[in-house]
Amino acid sequence: MHIFYQPNLLSTDILLNEEESKHCVRVLRMKIGDEVQLIDGKGTSAIAKIIDDNPKRCLLTIIEQTTHQPLRNYYLHIAVAPTKNFDRMEWFIEKAVEVGIDEISFIETENSERSKVNLERCEKIAISAIKQSKQFWLPKINGVKNCNQAIKELRNEGFKLIAWCETDVTQNLHSIITSSLHSKITNPPTHHITIFIGPEGDFSKTEVDNAIANGFVSVSFGESRLRTETAALYACIATNVLLAK
């Protein structure tokens, strides 16, 4: 069944926006009486029937709704320094959403290559990814914030890690998660996990020291030096695998 994103499923009749209407009627050639699945990105899905197949204003009526629980009993937040070539960040967003993530933030560091992002474009990619992977929760995506400010705001927020290439003074991600985290999230309530990923030039020692002073733990992803988007996706996949139910 074809899936469409509709952020508000509170009313019985749903009007798709022009872009989704065109895709539904002209691209997929759906007609009056056909059924589709709607998701709101907040854990609710619905089966709806087309009652007006106007390619600019496709109208549907909901015939049943379902509420879905989150797939994980923890909240995963990746904060990453955006790359100069933003295509690489778009790739990360798509893959991270497919794998499973709850929040993505962009941070500006001393060695950052980019200070602005197109949040509308990022959200479109995330919406496409939840539809593709048949998920019901749309991750929150935040604009660029100064690294030290983000660290300060998160100082009292759950379990916090910062990836750093100085492997001789960091703990391995696998070890820190299995030894310090796994036992804490076997039961609700949801545990909040944040992982900071730096730019190609890495975090400065000052930024890492500031993070550690605010309750972060510095971690390593192994001996290989990873690209920013690779490191961010690695952190997402490794955390989900290591904390799988």
Buried (B, 14 or more C-beta within 10 A) or exposed (E): EEBBBBEEBEEEEBBBBEEBBBBBBEEEEBEEEBBBBBBBBEBBBBBBBBEBBEEEEBBBBBEEBEEEEBEBBBBBBBBBBBBEEBEBBBBBBBBBBBBBBBBBBBBBBBBBBBEEBEEEEBBBBBBBBBBEEEBBBBBBBBEBBEBBEBBEEBEEBBBBBBBBBEBEEBBBBBEBBEEEBEEEBEEEEEBBBBBBBBBBBBBBEEBBEBBBEBBBBBBBBEEEEBEBBBBBBBBBBBBBEBBEE
